[in-house]
Amino acid sequence: LWPIYGKLETDTRKREFYLWPMYVNREVDTERIKFRQERWLGALYQHSREERKETGKISDRKQVWPLFTHETNSDGHSRFQLLSPLEPLLPGNKGIRRNYSPLFALWHSERNAATGHSSRSFLWHLYRDEHTPDYKKCSLLFGLIDYKKNEEGKEWRLLWLLPFRSKTANP
């Protein structure tokens, strides 16, 4: 009954829609993978979830166009971006993510669960911080004020030039 309702189902695949393109759902369930993609209002809201049955690793991606993109891949690397007008329209395009997404990102955060590395950025690096198990870095006003802390000590840097250091005492 296109465009009001439709359903197609096989042993491993399922497709379904209501008032196409208001709601579209796709599912794949094989021996190796379980995948589900849900779309509301065309491409305004998308949610994809993929599970590898052999390893149990899960990838998850949520997008609300043009507001945000949030994804977690199977290695535990998570990424969130506030204001994301291109990625929901061209998902998985690495060139768009690398070259154009930073132009629109009001807030961007990433976290790698395997290494413990995380970074956050506000207004195109007006504020930026990075954390790892070994060090912490923070900058304000595009690096005009910079702070770094590691096992050697703390360092403040003003006007990109003037460092102020304090060393930690070794026991």
C-alpha positions as CSV (number, residue, x, y, z in Angstrom):
1,L,0.0,0.0,0.0
2,W,2.7,2.4,-1.0
3,P,3.1,5.2,0.4
4,I,0.9,4.5,3.3
5,Y,2.3,1.1,4.5
6,G,4.8,-1.5,3.3
7,K,6.5,-4.5,4.7
8,L,8.9,-7.0,3.2
9,E,10.3,-9.8,5.2
10,T,12.6,-12.7,4.5
11,D,14.6,-15.1,6.8
12,T,17.3,-12.6,7.4
13,R,15.9,-9.2,6.3
14,K,13.0,-7.0,7.2
15,R,11.9,-3.7,5.7
16,E,9.0,-1.7,6.9
17,F,7.6,1.8,6.4
18,Y,4.6,3.9,7.5
19,L,3.6,7.0,5.5
20,W,6.8,6.8,3.5
21,P,9.2,8.6,4.1
22,M,7.8,9.5,7.6
23,Y,9.0,6.2,9.2
24,V,11.3,3.7,7.6
25,N,12.8,0.7,9.4
26,R,15.4,-1.8,8.0
27,E,16.7,-4.9,9.8
28,V,19.2,-7.6,8.9
29,D,19.8,-10.6,11.2
30,T,22.3,-13.2,9.9
31,E,24.7,-15.6,11.6
32,R,27.4,-12.9,11.7
33,I,25.7,-9.6,12.1
34,K,22.6,-7.9,13.5
35,F,21.8,-4.5,12.0
36,R,18.9,-2.1,12.5
37,Q,18.3,1.3,11.0
38,E,15.4,3.5,11.8
39,R,14.5,6.8,10.1
40,W,11.9,9.3,11.0
41,L,10.8,12.2,8.8
42,G,13.0,11.3,5.9
43,A,16.6,12.0,7.1
44,L,15.7,14.3,10.0
45,Y,16.2,11.5,12.6
46,Q,18.3,8.4,12.0
47,H,19.4,5.7,14.4
48,S,21.6,2.8,13.3
49,R,22.8,-0.1,15.4
50,E,25.1,-2.9,14.3
51,E,26.2,-5.9,16.4
52,R,28.9,-8.3,15.4
53,K,27.7,-11.7,16.8
54,E,31.1,-13.3,16.8
55,T,32.7,-10.6,18.9
56,G,29.7,-9.0,20.6
57,K,31.0,-5.6,19.5
58,I,28.4,-2.9,18.9
59,S,28.4,0.2,16.8
60,D,25.7,2.8,17.4
61,R,24.9,6.1,15.5
62,K,22.2,8.7,16.2
63,Q,21.7,11.8,14.1
64,V,19.2,14.6,14.3
65,W,19.6,16.8,11.3
66,P,21.0,19.5,11.5
67,L,21.4,19.5,15.3
68,F,23.8,16.7,16.2
69,T,25.6,13.5,15.4
70,H,26.5,11.0,18.1
71,E,28.3,7.7,17.3
72,T,30.1,4.9,19.1
73,N,32.1,2.4,17.0
74,S,32.8,-1.2,17.9
75,D,36.2,-0.3,19.4
76,G,34.6,2.0,22.0
77,H,35.5,5.2,20.3
78,S,32.7,7.7,20.8
79,R,32.2,11.0,19.1
80,F,29.6,13.8,19.5
81,Q,29.1,16.9,17.5
82,L,26.6,19.7,18.0
83,L,25.5,21.3,14.8
84,S,26.0,18.7,12.1
85,P,24.3,19.6,8.8
86,L,26.3,17.5,6.4
87,E,27.1,14.2,8.1
88,P,23.5,13.0,8.4
89,L,23.0,13.6,4.7
90,L,26.2,11.8,3.7
91,P,26.9,9.2,6.5
92,G,30.2,7.4,6.5
93,N,31.9,9.9,4.2
94,K,35.3,10.4,5.7
95,G,36.1,13.5,3.6
96,I,33.0,15.3,4.8
97,R,33.9,14.4,8.4
98,R,37.5,15.5,8.1
99,N,37.2,18.6,5.9
100,Y,33.7,20.2,6.4
101,S,32.3,19.0,9.7
102,P,34.7,21.1,11.8
103,L,33.4,24.3,10.0
104,F,29.9,23.7,11.6
105,A,30.8,22.2,14.9
106,L,29.8,24.4,17.8
107,W,30.7,21.6,20.3
108,H,32.8,18.6,19.5
109,S,33.9,15.8,21.8
110,E,35.7,12.5,21.2
111,R,36.6,9.7,23.6
112,N,38.7,6.6,22.9
113,A,38.0,3.9,25.5
114,A,41.0,1.8,24.5
115,T,43.6,4.5,25.0
116,G,41.8,6.7,27.5
117,H,42.3,9.8,25.2
118,S,39.5,12.3,25.1
119,S,39.2,15.8,23.6
120,R,36.5,18.5,23.6
121,S,36.2,21.7,21.6
122,F,33.9,24.6,21.8
123,L,33.4,27.2,19.0
124,W,36.1,26.1,16.6
125,H,38.7,25.6,19.4
126,L,37.9,28.9,21.2
127,Y,38.1,26.5,24.2
128,R,39.8,23.1,23.8
129,D,41.0,20.4,26.2
130,E,42.6,17.0,25.9
131,H,43.0,14.3,28.5
132,T,45.1,11.1,28.5
133,P,46.3,9.0,31.4
134,D,49.7,10.7,31.1
135,Y,48.8,14.4,30.5
136,K,46.1,17.1,30.5
137,K,46.1,20.0,28.1
138,C,43.7,22.9,27.9
139,S,43.7,26.1,25.8
140,L,41.5,29.2,25.7
141,L,41.1,31.9,23.1
142,F,42.6,29.7,20.3
143,G,45.7,29.0,22.4
144,L,46.2,32.5,23.7
145,I,46.1,31.0,27.2
146,D,47.5,27.5,27.4
147,Y,47.8,25.0,30.3
148,K,49.5,21.6,30.3
149,K,50.0,19.1,33.2
150,N,52.0,15.9,33.0
151,E,54.4,13.9,35.3
152,E,57.1,16.6,34.9
153,G,54.8,19.3,36.2
154,K,52.5,22.1,35.2
155,E,53.0,24.7,32.6
156,W,51.0,27.9,31.8
157,R,51.7,29.8,28.6
158,L,50.4,33.2,27.8
159,L,50.3,35.0,24.4
160,W,51.7,31.8,22.8
161,L,55.2,32.7,24.1
162,L,55.6,33.2,27.8
163,P,55.8,29.9,29.7
164,F,55.4,29.6,33.5
165,R,56.5,26.2,34.8
166,S,56.2,24.4,38.1
167,K,57.9,21.1,38.5
168,T,56.5,18.3,40.7
169,A,58.6,17.0,43.5
170,N,60.0,13.5,43.0
171,P,59.6,11.3,46.1
